[in-house]
Amino acid sequence: SGIRLVRPPLLRNIKHMIYAHGLKKPPYFTLSYSMDENRAPIIPYVYIKHTGKVLDANPVRVVSSCNLEIYTFPFDVQNCTFTFRSYIHHGKTSTQPPRSPLKVVIHHCVSKLCFLITVDLFSFLLPPQNVDRSSFKMTLILGYSVFLLIVNDLLPVTGSTIPLINVFFAICLALMVASLLETILITNLLVGSSNFHPVPGWVRVLVLRFMGTLVWLPQKSREDKIILNPVAGGTPDLITPGIYNYTDFQAISRSFLPSNELQSIRLQVAQHVDGNQISQDWMQVGYILDRLLFGIYCIFITFSFIVILSIWSNSYNQ
């Protein structure tokens, strides 16, 4: 009764199977098929017992891995143990796979990342009208990409769970690219603002008034500058900047100047004043957006550092 003959249609090479007495059902068995080359050692002998039983067993090479929770890497605590047994002798050997030391990961990843983020943050202090800030930021992004390639070997292989530090690296890269795009926009506004159309009404309300007050860059009030001819013997007391406007200038000029000269002077003055005002408005929009992104950059970096450090500290204490 210790021998049971099994002949399923899919297992034609199996003639019989021996199992112990007293079992209600035969033990489970699994047949694994692999397309890889069999690298298991070849055993050139068989076991012959005094009962007449002949055992011809070959070892099997097994590739195994641990399911690790790496979300809080490098502050995670893992316990992955492999147990090995000799094919001939009895006994067990347990080993724990090595991992990257915490200090090495902190030194190569977090500290250098903080340095690059700080340099990119202080690059907003460079005046965009005098310094080519975009070249500096592109060089910084290139250095950050090289840094990611270097620390790639220190980071764990991602599976179903993405480590939090990888998310932080991706967010920092996105912020650097966003700051570069913002720098290109600011440079375009400062250089070519004289050729732009007047600032739309919604941009004037949203950016110049609301955002300008939010970042402490309010819109400057327009002042009418009046230049008096010192040769003409006029009394400056008759001219008040708050009352004297462009309409009064037209009414006075019509009585002293010919119509052709008056029209030419009026067009030149209007083009000069309107062009300068449009250029100043677009430049003010650029300065406001630059300071707004600088504030968002500071807030987001501070918030990200606080959240990630709190998650790491909680996981490490557990």
C-alpha positions, 0 to 999 in steps of 0.5 A: 500500500506504500506504492501508488501508480499514477499515469496521468496523460500529461506525465507519461514519463512518471511510472510510480511515486512512493509516499509514506504510510498513513497519508490520506492523499499523496503529497503535492508535487510541481514540475517546472519547465525552464527555457534557460540552460541547465547549470546544475552540477551533474551527479555521476553516481546513484544511491543503492540501499540495502532494501534494493531501492535505487535512487538517482536524484540530480540537484536543481538550480533555483533562482530566488529573490526576496520581496522587499518593501523599498518605499522608504529606502534608504531608511527601510528595515528589511529581513531577507534570509536564505537557507542553504543545505548541502546536497550530501551532508546535513546542516543549514547555513543562513545568510543575509544579502548585503545592502548599501550602507545608510551613510553611503546612500545619504552621503552620495544621494541626499547631501549632493542633491541638497547642494544642487537644489540650493545652487538652483534656488540661488540662481534666481538671484541672478539678474536676467537682464544682465546675466545669461541665467539660462546657460547656467541652469542648463549646465546645472540640469546636465550636472544633475543628470550625471548625478542621477546616473552615478547614484543609479547603482546605489538605488534599489531595482524598482518593482511594483513599488517605487521608492520615495527617494526616486519620486523626490529625484523626479520632482527635483528634475521637473522643478529644474526644467520648469525654472529653465522654461521660466527663465527663457520666458522671462528673457524673451519678455525683457528683450523683446517686450518693445515689439509686443502688443499691449498687455491684455486686460486679464493679464493686467488684472491677474498678474500686475494687480493680484500676483504683484501684490502677492509677491510685493511687486505692486504696479507702479502708478503712471506719472506724466513728466512735463519738460518746460523750455527754460528759454520760453518765459512761462510761469511753471505755477500755471502747470499742475501735473495732476491736472495737465494732461494730453488733451490740454496739450493738444488744445494749447498746441493747436493755437501756436503750431501749424497742423502738420507739425502738430500732427507729427509731434503728436504721433512721435510723442504718442508712439514714444510714450505708448512704446515705453509703457508697453515695454514696462508693463511686459517687463513688470509681468516678467519680474512678477512671474520670476518672483512668484516661481521663486516663492513656489520653488522655496515652498515646495522644496521646504515642504518636500524635505519636511514630508520625506524626512518625517516619513523616513524618521517614522519608518526608521523608528519603527 
